[in-house]
Amino acid sequence: MPKNKYNINQAIILFALAMLLSTIGLESRNLASLSLFWPSNAILLGLLIRFPALDKPSTLLILFLGMFTADILYGTPVVIAMGLDAANILFIATGRWVLLSNHFTRGHSRRLQALLHVFPASLLGAAVCALAGAIVSEHYFEDELFQAWFSWFSEQMSTSILLLPLVISLPRRDELAQLASALRESTVLPILALVLTTITGIWVGGGGSLIYPLPALLWCAISYPLFITCFLTLITGISEIILVAGNVLNIQGKDDLFRIDSLSSARLGVAAMLISPLIVALSTASNKKLVARITKRADYDFLTGALTRSGLASKLESLVTPRHRPKGFFGAVFVIDIDRFKNINDTYGHASGDYVLAKTVECIRQGLQQSALVCRMGGEEFLVIIEGISQPRAFLLANRLRHSIEENVIMLDGNNLSVTASIGISALNINNVNSLDESITRADEQLYIAKSSGRNQVRPEFVL
């Protein structure tokens, strides 16, 4: 029942959104001409891509009804409204087919791959939509077929290039903190350059003035996150189209030398220009993801998810810098070794041993605070670094971890692979990464005592 209610609410929201966006477009239309700006097609298509839960067979019908209702309430005759809104739905359906023509994976990859197909989706969607719209315009508005088609095409193409990337790249809630951090570390110089080049284009005029902001947009594309770049291209493109429509920006000489009007020319020029920064932004985003994946592979153990030695060094390097820790890094070091682990590999095989390692690290993580660093030192030995913990609390925590590992039942293929662990503890007081080795050596000595004394016990270097 709750699921049905959710689906009904979802349909109502889509219907209302289609009505609202269509009304915005209708405010720039009268029955003697088409809309100056029609944002609904690109935005609604982007939402279907950005939110896969909305991408259902019934969605197109709901969107059509929302647009049609807006037209009827605005006073558009029923037959004309049906024809115009059918053309709009054709844009969404065609664009969706192009954007999702490959089997994309979920999450980031789906959005990134769809953004790579924005240009062909906009081009084909605008062409199909313009053909249907031009037929309606010729029949009911007595427009010349080619002029009507070109007017539809230029508007849909430019609007799609402006809006579609922005909607698809909308950040998720868990991405907002990363976006804010990236902006704090960025410079405002690319934006200042964008404003300056746009003003220069207005002052100089002429056909080339539309691309004056392009170098600044490319600078923005390599300086800012993808969503911010899409937002800046949207603002720049809309500003130029409005300036041309208001005769503030003159891009043509004598009108009789041109087969198309200034506004259509501006729309196509803007669409062509904005593809470049989008491609650069996508390449930059892809490279950053690739570097992040490579870094993660180098810094984290693939099997257990614990830090590698190099990953631990990188983490500590940032933690012990004077800016973050002016008085150094204090705490405790645990060296944890799984008892008789070799017997598991010899008896059940290395795959079973790998499973035990992963489950044991999972158990260790559950017993620690999130700020604790867990590193795989090699084989079945792990290092845990905890900041700001006293010696008595470190001993109690290590004993709790030992009990948790002992009580952690590990079953695989009907075999009980449960293990115990020995733990050596040392105090930690470091001002640089290299001084960690001394603490690890002392903890290792205590681990040796724990194992030689019967295993499954904790040995601290300090007296409690």
C-alpha positions, 0 to 999 in steps of 0.5 A: 500500500505505501508503495502504491501511494508513493507511485501516485504521489510521484505521478502527481509531482511529474504532472505538476512539474510538466504543467509548471515548466510548460507554463513558463514556456507558454508565457513567451508564446502566442498563437502567432508564433512559437515560444522564445524559450521552452525549458520543459523538454530538456529539464524533464528529459534530464530528470529521467536520466538523473533519477532512474526511478522516474524512468518508467513507461507511463512517465511519458504519458504523464508528462504529455498530460501535464503539458496538454493541461497547461496548454488548454488552461492557457487557451490553446485550441485542443488540436493544436495543443495535442500536436505541439505537445506530441512534438515535445514528447518526441524530443524526450523519447528520442533524447532518452533513447540516445542517452540510454542506448548503451547499458549503463551502470548505476550511479556515477557511471550512468550520469557520466556516460549520459553526459557524453551523449548530450550532443547527439541526443540534443541534435537528434531529439531537436531534429525529430521534435522540430519536424513534428512541430514544423508540420503543426506550425505550417498547418495551423500557423501558416508558417513556411515549413523550413523556417518553422523547422529551423526555428524549432530546431535551433530553440530545442538544440540550444535549450537542450545543450544549456539545460540537459547537462546541468540537470543530469549532473545535479549532485546527490546529497552525499556529494554536496560536502565534496562539492563545497570543499572543491569550491572553497579550494577554487579561485574566482579568476576563471569567473572574472575572466568569463564576465570580462570576455562576455562584456568584451563580446557585447562591446565589440559585436559581430558574429565572432562575439558569441565565442569570446567567452569560450577560453574563459569557459574552458578555464572554468571547465578545468578549474571547477566541478562538473556541475558548476561548469554546467551552471556557468555555461547555462548562465553564459548561454542564456545571457548571450541569447537574451542579449541577441534577442534584445539587440544588445549584442549584434552578431550579424551585418546586413540581414539580406546576407543571411538566410536565418534570423539573428536569434536562430543563428545565436542559438546555434552558435551558443549550442556549438560553443558550449559543447567544448567546455562540457567535453573538457569538464567531462574529461577532467571529471573522468581523469579525477575519478581515474586518479581516485581509483588508482590512488585507492588501489594503492592506498587500500588493501583490495582483500580487506579494505584496510590501509596499505603501508603506503596508504597509512604513510599518506594518512599520517603525513597529513595528520602529523603536519604542524597545521593539523597537530602542532603538538604532535600525534598521541595515542596507542598502537595495536599490532594484531596477529591472527593465531595459527592462521597458516593452519587455515590456509593449509587445511581449507585453502587460500580462498578460505584464508582470504575469507577469514582475513576479510571477516576478521578485519570487519570485526576489528572495524566494528569495535573501533571508532571511525577515526582509528586507522587500520592497516594490513602490514602483511599476511595475517598481521594488522596495525591499528593506530588510535589517537588520543587514547590513554594507556588504560583505555587502550588496554581495555579496548584491545581486550575487547577486540580480542574477545570480539575476534574470539567470539566472531563465528566465521562459517564457510561451506559448512566449516567453522573457521573462527579464529583468535588473535594476539595483540601487542600494544605500545604508546604512540607519540610521533611528530613525523611519519618516520618516528612511527617505526619505533612504536611499531617495533615495541608493539611487535615485541609485545606481540611476540611475548603474547604469542609465545605465552600461549596466544589469544591474549593482550600484552601492553608495553606499559604497566597498568 
